[in-house]
Amino acid sequence: MVLTSTVQSTGIFHGLPTFPEHDGKTYSAIVTGANGISGHHIVKVLAQSPQRWKHIYALSRRPPLNLPSKASAVKHIAVDFLVSEPAEIAKILKENGVQADFVFFTSYVQPPPKKGEGLWSDTDEMTRQNSTVALLNFAPILLSLIKKRGILTADLALLLSNFLSALKIATITPSRIILQTGAKHYGVHLGPTLTPQEEDDPRVLIAPNFYFQQENLLWDYARETGSHWNVTRPGFIVGAVKDAAMNITYPLAVYAAIQKYLGRPLDFPGDISAWETESHLSMATLIAYHAEWTALTPAAADQALNISDSSQFAWGKFWPILAKWYGMAYTSPNPDTKAYSLIEMPLEPPPRGFGPRGKIYASFSFASWAQKPEVLAAWDALLKKYDLLQSPFDDTLKTFGLIDGEILTPWPRSMSMDKSRKLGWHGYVDTKDAIFETITELEELKMVPPMLGSKSYVNGDHPKR
C-alpha cells in the first residue's frame, strides 16, 4: 500500500503537515498552561488556522502574551487548577460556554525552593501541587542537596486530576486529550539512559516520577469516558516566552551577553564528553505543530510520542557558532582533569539498568556564575543600556539551574522520532536556527541584549583564549 502526504515549509520549519482531510471542518480546543513555553506556542500555532480552529480556549492564571493580531479565535479564561476545586473549575468552564473537541494539557507549576536550598528542594509542596514526579538539577551548587535529600520528588497530579474531574462535572468530553510530559520519562535527570530513547522503553522505576502518575490518571479518564489520549515527550525546550521556567535559551543568551560585556570569552563549563555528546532539543513552535498533527491524526491516537527537532546537535559544535553571534572568543574543554569538580549521580545502576552511576565533570556551574558580583553589575549596566524589562537574577536557580543540567551532562540525550515518522510526521527544524530565532525573539521581548557579532553558521578560525 502506498501512502502519500503533502508537507510544507514555513520560515525555518520544514516538512510540516497539511490537513486536506480536515478541510471544511471546524474544531474547538482547550489549551491549558496557555502562558507557559509550550502552551503559548500551541495557542499561536492553532490560531494560525482560524478556518480549522473556530474556538481556542486558553486556560491559565494570566493571559498569554504577544499573540498574533489574527488570533480572534482565542479566548482566555483565568483559572487556577491548583487552588480551585474541580466543581469551581467546572463552573468557570460552563459559564464561558466551553466545549472542546481536543485538549492540550501543558500545565506545570514550580513552587519556590526552601530558603537556602535548591530549585526542587521543597518536595512536600511540589508533591501537593503537581502529580508523583522526580526532578533533579545537575548543577554543582546542588550537589550537597542531592546527597542530603536523595532523589527529589514532586507531585503534579493535583493539576491534572482537578482538571479531568472538572471536565466530567462540566460534561465536556473531548475526543482526544494530549498530555505533554518530557524526556525525564526516560530518566535523563538521574544518569545514563537507554539510547536512543524510544517511547516503548520500560518505565524507569528507580526513583519516583510524576509523569507516570499523570499517565495513569489520563488512561483512567480515557477508559471511563471513551476519550482517546496521547502523551508527548519533548527534550529540553527552546522557546521565547516570558515567565517560563523550563527554558534553556534565556539563560544561555544572558550568559553570552554578559561575558561579552565583561570582555571575557564564552567559557564552556563541561568536559570533552559534555562537549561532544549528542543532545536532541525541542523547539516550542515545532512542539506545537507536532501537537496539532498528533490531535488530527487518527492513527496516532492512544500513543506516546517523542518530539524533538530531528536535528543532529552537540554543544561543542554549536559553541563556536554562539560565540560568533556575539562577536567574542570562546574556550573549549580543558584536557586537564584537575580543572574539574566531580559530581556523581546518586543511583547505581543508572536508568539504563546496568553499569556505574553517572559522573559529571564541571569547571563551574551557570548557577554559581550568576551569583558573582561582577556578573550582577554587568547585567545592571546592560539593563539600563538596552531598556530591558526584567532580570534573570531575581530567581537564579530557576533561571540558570536548568541549563546546568543540559550543558554539563555527558551522556547522550538522543530521542528516536521513528514512531512519529512511521505515522506520517515529517516536521523538522535545524536546532541552530531554532536557537537563533529564539534569541532574536527574546531580544524583541526586551528580555536580553542584542547579539552583536556575525550571524553566520560557519565556524571558521574563530579566536580562542
Secondary structure, 3 states (H helix, E strand, C coil): CCCCCCEEEECCEEEEECCHHHCCCCEEEEEECCCCHHHHHHHHHHHCCCCCEEEEEEEECCCCCCCCCCCCCEEEEECCCCCCCHHHHHHHHHHCCCCCCEEEECCCCCCCCCCCCCCCCCHHHHHHHCEEEEECCCCHHHHHHHHHHCCEEEECHHHHHHHHHHHHHCCCCCCEEEEECCHHHHCCCCCCCCCCECCCCCCCCCCCCHHHHHHHHHHHHHHHHCCEEEEEEECCEECCCCCCCCCCHHHHHHHHHHHHHCCCCECCCECHHHHHCEECCEEHHHHHHHHHHHHHCHHHCCEEEEECCCCCCEHHHHHHHHHHHHCCCECCCCCCHHHCEEEECCCCCCCCCCCCCCEEEECCCHHHHCCCHHHHHHHHHHHHHHCCCCCCCCCHHHHHHHHHHHHCCCCCECECCHHHHHCCCCCEECHHHHHHHHHHHHHHCCCCCCCCCCCCCCCCCCCEC
